[in-house]
Amino acid sequence: MIWYPYEQMKTMKPPIKVESAKGVYLYTKDQKLIDSVSSWWSVIHGYCHPVLNEAIKSQVDKFSHVMLGGLTHEPVLKLSQKLQEWLPGDLDYCFFSDSGSVAVEVALKMAIQFNSNRESDRKTALVLDKDWKNAEQVLVGSKRNTILALNHAYHGDTFMAMKVGDDEDYHFAFKEKKGVIHIPTKLPALEEAFEKYGNNLICFIVEPLLQGAGGMQMYDISFLKRARELCDQYDVILIFDEVATGFGRTGNRFVADLVLPDILVLGKALTGGYIGHAVTVANHKIYNGFYSDDPTHALMHGPTFMGNALACTVALKSIELFEKEDYMSKIKKISEVTKREMQGFSDPRIKEVRIMGGCVCIEVYDLNTLNGFQEFAYQHGVFSRPFLTYMYAMVPYIIKEDELVHVLDVMKAWFRH
């Protein structure tokens, strides 16, 4: 018996059984469906892509996986090198894991231990200088004991990721939030938070520009630019969770191209949706905070399947496709078509229509408004998965214009039927 995600098993409707998939389409026994959500925003190249398929096949004949504990291999070395070259600034150090949620845990663990290592180094220096009183104060613990995050934040379902999250619709059973402060994406709130808590903050973690599972909330780049300035001023680590937003979803290759974080988290589209894999990428400052003769300064984390050879191989090919076939132009076209088709669309039940890059969201006032939409979309050849008061689409980037228009027409038709 399968235990399905985000469902009350006693009352859930039977899931749609997929028999095959190709391009933007899912095929069931009796229906052909455009996948309008790219399998939770990951399948950017569509399904059964011949280049990605071949990459997987070529690697599996060599080996599928070896651990990175005391071993290494060519696919992980090549992917690390590619990410070092491809990512902006000095985001050079790749720590791999097997899911976005775990990669967020790693990022938070890095930030917390970076601060701990730094305080330990200060204590040692003070002891060597015979400043015993101050050394004792440092030993008691750092004043930095707080994490700053956003309202509506969603960073995954593991415990620390839930703690920095702010969505009770997902985590209502786990409400403990000590040591975490949430703020809206407004400049005055940002300024106030740093003025009040800046010297106590370990890090500030955000989904940049687009908050996915928190309701496709969108905000302005000026907020992130000011956050970077304040993090520098108060010596706070800035973390970008681009698990959902990376690889073009906001209309930018990465939001990190516009504002440079200290730690960047990538997942979902990293492997083109083929295999679960993620990476936490640190800059030189963070990495050097662990680089030491002291064994207690090492990052003690090691997912079994980190750097999986199949995942690294397909991720390299995915990035190659993204570059070679100019996916940023594809995303720009998706955005232009979406804006054209949604222009002037309204309904009394609709609170707002939001569009950013490869994402469109229709937010309604009452969640009952969307009851039955998934079945309606199914009958009209589209797989959709609305949640709460949000009807949205995040299509594969290879989608053709007529296919995208069909998805948008089905969304609009729901309010007219």
N, C-alpha and C positions, 0 to 999 in steps of 0.2 A: 504494500500500500504506500503510495507516494504522499508525503506531507508537503503540500504546495505552499509557496510563499505568499505572505500578506492575505491569507484567506482564513475565514472561519470554516473549518473543514465540514462541520455539520450542515451548513447551509449553502455552501458554494455550488455554483452551477458547474456542470461538467466542462472541463477545459477543451479547447479546440485541438483536435489531433492532427498534427502536420505529418504528411507522408513524404513530402519532398519540398525542396526550395531551390529557386534559381533566380538570379537577378534581384529584383525588388519583390518577387512573388513568393508567397507561401502556398503550397498546394495541399488541400485536404481531399478527402474522398469525393466530395461533391462541389468544391468551390476553389476558386483561384483568387487569392487575396493580396493586395498591395500591403506590405508591412510598413505602416506609417510611423512606427516607433523604433524601427531598426533594432529589434530585440534589445530593448532597454538602451538604445542610443549607441550601440556598439558596432553594428554591421554596416559600416560606412561604404564598403565596396559592393554591397549586396551579397547574396548567397551563392555558394558554389562557384566562386571566381576561379577561372582556370590557372591563373598565375599563383594564387595563394594555395590552391589545391596541390599544384606541382611542388611548391616549396615544402609543404608538409610531407608529401610522399618521398621526396628526395632525402629529407632528414631522417624519417622513420626507418629507412633502410640502414642507416648508420647507427643511431641509437635515439631513443625517445627522451631519455632523461638520465642525468647523473647529478648527484648532489654537489653543491658548491662548497661544502665543508671539506677543505683540503684538496679539492679537485676544481678544474675549470675546463672550458671547452670553447671551440671557435665561435659558435653562434652567439654566446653571451658576450664574448670579447668584442665581436663585431657590432652587436647591438649597442653595447656601452659606448664604443667609439663613435658610432653614428649619432647617438643621442648627445654626446659631448659636442660634436661638431654642429648638430642641428639646432640644439636649444640655445637660447640667448644668454649673453653674459657669461658668468663663471659657474653656471649650473653644470658641473662636470662629473659629479660623483653619484653613481647609480646604485641604489640598493633595491633589488628586485623582490617581489612577493607574488602571491597568487590571486589577489583580489584588491579592488580599490579600497575597500574598508580596512583591510590589513595594512595597505600602503599608507592610509591615514594614521593608523595606530603607530606605524613606524615613524612617520613625520613628527607626531606629538612626542613620541618617545625620544627621538633625536633632540627636539627642542628642550624637553625637560632635563635630559641628561647633559646636554650641552651646558646648560646653566649650572647643573650640579658639578660637572667637571671643572668649570671655570671657578666656582667657589672653592673647590678642593685645591686648585692650583694657587688661589689667593691665600688660602689657609697655610699651605706649605711655605709659600714665600714669606709670610708673616712669621712663621715659626723660625725659619732660617735667619730672619732679621731680629729674632728674639723679642718680637712684639707679641708676647703671650696673651695679653688681654684681648687684643683685637682678633687674634687667632681663635680664641675661645668663642667670641661672638660669631665669627664665621662658621665655626663648627656647629653652633646651635641650629643654624639653617639660614637659607637665603630669604630675603624679603620677597623675592620673586616667587609667588605661589599661585598666580592667577592666569587664566587663559581667556583671551577675548575672542568672541565669535559673533556671528550675525543672528538676528531674528530670522526665523524661517529656515535656519541652517539644517542641512542634511548632509552628513558625511559618511554614512554607512551604519551598519547594525551591530558591529562589535562594541564592546562596552565603552572604551574611551571615545570612539567615534560617536556613540549615542550621547555621551556626556557633553561634547561640544555641539551636538545637534540641538535643534529647537523646534521639534515637530512632534507633538504628543499624539498625532494621528498614527505615527509609526511606533513611538516609544512610550506610550501612556503607562505601561507597567513599570517603567524604570525612570523615576522622576528625580533622583538624586543629582543635584547640580552644583555641589559645593566646589568652589574654586574656578567657576566659569561664569563669565558675564556676557550677556547677549545684548546687542545694540541694533537699532535699525540702520539702514544704509543711507543715513542723512549726515551731512558734514557737521552740523552742530552736535549731534550725538557722538560722533567720532571724536571731535575736539574735547568734549566734556569727559569722555571715558579716559582719554590719555591724560588729561589734566588731573583727574581724580585718582586714577589707578596706574598711570604710566610706569612709575618706579617699582610697581609690584607685578608687572606683567612679564610672563615668560614668552608668550607668543600671541600673535593674532592670526587666526585661521579663517579663510574665506573661500567660498565658491565665487570666483571673480566674474562680475558682470551678469551672470545668469545662474540663479539658484534653481536647480532642477526639481527634485522631489518635494521641495518646500513650496512648490506652486508656480514654477516657471517665472519667478520674480526677476525683474530686470532692473539694473541701475546703472548710473553713469560712471565713466572712467575717472572723473574728477575725484570721486570718493577713494578710489584705489591709489591715485597719485598722492593724495594727502595722507593716506595711511602709510605709504612708503616713507614719506618725510617724517611722520611722527614716530614710526618704528626706528628710524635712524636716530632721531633726536633722543628717544628714551631707551635706546639699545634693546629693542624688542624684535624677536624673530618673526618675519612675515612668511606665512605659509599659504600657498595657492593650491587648493584642491581642484585640479582641472581634470578629474576623472571623467566628468560629463562635458565640460566646456572645451577641453583640448581637441586638437586635430580639427579645428575650423568651425565648431558648432556655433560659436558666437559671431562668426563672420571674420574672426581673426584666427590666424594659424594657432597661436596660443595667446591668451591674454597676457602671459608673461613676456610676450614680445613688446607690449606697451608699457607695462610696469613690472620691474624685475623683483621677484620674491627671493627669499633666502632658501626656501625649500619648495619644490614643485612636485605634486603628486599626479601621476598619469595612470589610466587604466582603460577599461571599456574598448575604445577604438584603437588602443595600442596594438592589438593583434588583429584588427579588422573584424573583431567579434568572433574569431575562430576558436580561441582558447582563453580561459581565464588567466590573466597575467597583469601585473601592475608594476610600477616603479616609483620609488621615492628618490628624487634627485636633489642633492644638496650642493650648495656653493662651497667655495674654498674655506670661508670662515667657519661654517658648521663642521666640515670635514676635519679641519685642523684642530677643532675643539675636542676631537677624539683621538687624534694622532699623537701617541705618547709612549713613553717607556713604561708607563703605569698600566698594568693589565686591567685594573678596575675602570679605566677610562674607555675601554672598548665597548662598542655597541653590541650588547648580548641579545641578539635576535637572529633567527634563522629559520624561515619557513622551508619545509622539506622541498617544495617544488619551486623555490626561487630560482630564476634563471633557467627555467625549463627549456631544453634545447628545441623542442617543437615550437614553443611559444616565441622564443627569440628569433627563430628562422622565419616564421610567418610575420612577425612584427617588422623585421627588416624589409621583407617584400611589400608589406603594407605601406611603409614609409616611402619605399621606392615608387609604388603606384601613385601615392599622394603627390609626390614631386613630379614624376614623369608625365602624368596626365593632368597636371595643373588643376588640382582639386579646389583651390581657392577660387578659381573662375567658376567652377561648377556650383560652389556654395553661393557665390555672388548672384548667379542666375536663379538659384532656388529662392533666395531672398527677394529678388526683383519680381519674380512671378508671383510669389506669395503676397507681396504688398499690392501688386496690381489686382489680384483676384479678391483680396479681402478689403480693398478700398471701398469705403462707404457702407460696408456690411454692418448691420446693427439689428438689435432685437431688444424689447423691453426686459427680457430675462438675462441679457448679457451685461456684465459689469464692465468688462474691458477686453479688447483684442490686443495682444502683444506679439510683436515680431522682432526677432533678432537673429541675424545670420540664418542658420538652418533650423530654426525653431519658430513655431507659431503656437500661441496659446489663446484659447477663448475661455475666459473666466466668467462663470455665471454666479448669480446671487445665491441660488438655492441648489444644493447638491441633488435634489430630486429631479431637477431639470434634465439631468444627464442619465436618469434611469432608463435603461433600454437602448442607449446609444450604441453600445458595443454590438448588440445583436443587429441593430439597424445597419451599422457599418458593414457587418459580416454579409448581410443580405445584398449589399451594394458593392461587394468586392473589395472591401478594405478591412484590414485588421487594425483595430484601435484599442487602446486601453486607457480610457479616461479615469481620473481618480479625484475623489472629493468633488470640488467645484471646477475642475480643470479638464477641458477637452484640448488636446494638443497633438501636434505632429512633429516628429524629428525624423525625417525620411532619410533613406540611404542616399549618398551623394551622387550615385549613378542614375538616379531617377530621371526619366524623360519628362519633358514639359507636359505632355498630355496626361501622363500618369500622375504628376503632381497636381494638376488642375482637377483631376478626378477626385483625389483625396480631399482637396479643399472644397470641392462641390458637395461631397458627401457630408462634410462637417457643417456646411451652410444649410444643406437640405434638411438636416435634423430640426432646425428651427422653423422650417417652412412646411413640414409635412403634417 
